[in-house]
Amino acid sequence: MYTLEEVKKLYVLLKKLVGNDLKSRYSGSVFGIVWAFIQPLVTILVFWYVFQIGFRNPPVDNIEFILWFIAADIPWIYFNDAVLSSTNVLYEYSYLVKKMKFRVWMLPIIKVFSSLYIHIFFMIFIVGMYFLYGYSFQISWIGILYYSFALTILVTGIAFIVSSLAVFLKDASQIVGIILQIGFWLTPIFWADHSMNPSVLRVLKLNPLYYIIHGYRDSLIYGISFWEESIKLSIYFWVVTGLVSWVGIKVYKKLKVHFADLL
């Protein structure tokens, strides 16, 4: 157990490392950390132009396609970035892993928090887009804070798993990238429940990100607060998240003794 003073020191250290990580990602580029925001914004702009202007996609459930889309795409961007960046974090910070006194368990968390920092900006961006399209604030919008927290817990557990295994599996980043590509289409970003075969939908609901994506949309679009969601779906998500977190901690503890030797 840590004392209050030790917790404060860990917080200061973590905050400093997250800031340094964000800067180092884009060190040497002209715009620096601004690229972290430009790239997702350009992607959203392309989807908006192609599907809403070009293909003239009709509104989904009486809401503009772009608003329906970004409510799901923004949390996915956070998840995707956090998982990918944390995969090789132990290689990236190998000089810290080899320091006996450094708390190596902080490294996957640094990557998650770096991605969370960017995600906070895009949560504000989402709200701004809804205001721009003439929508008024609803109390249910606060629910995206809850779902962001839930997603952070889930992705942290995954980060411990992939970062630990990557030390032993050189192709981990490529494998994780392929899994994420498949996961994009297994997550309700481009499709709605009513467009799916019911039997297929039951399987897709096993994806814990289903709960997160639907939560964002329910909060922003349908005015459904997170405490009004299906109890069964909520329990399932937290059980899976708890299991992933437990596995992540166990895998890390089991393999950490080999990190310094293999890096």
Secondary structure, DSSP 4 states (H G I P E B T S, - for coil): ---HHHHHHHHHHHHHHHHHHHHHHTTTSSSGGGHHHHHHHHHHHHHIIIIIIIS-PPPBTTB-HHHHHHHHHHHHHHHHHHHHHHHTHHHHTHHHHT-TTS-TTHHHHHHHHHHHHHHHHHHHHHHHHHHHTTPPP-GGGGHHHHHHHHHHHHHHHHHHHHHHHHTT-TTHHHHHHHHHHHHHHHSTTS--GGGS-HHHHHHHTTSHHHHHHHHHHHHHTS---GGGS-HHHHHHHHHHHHHHHHHHHHHHHHHHHHHHHH-
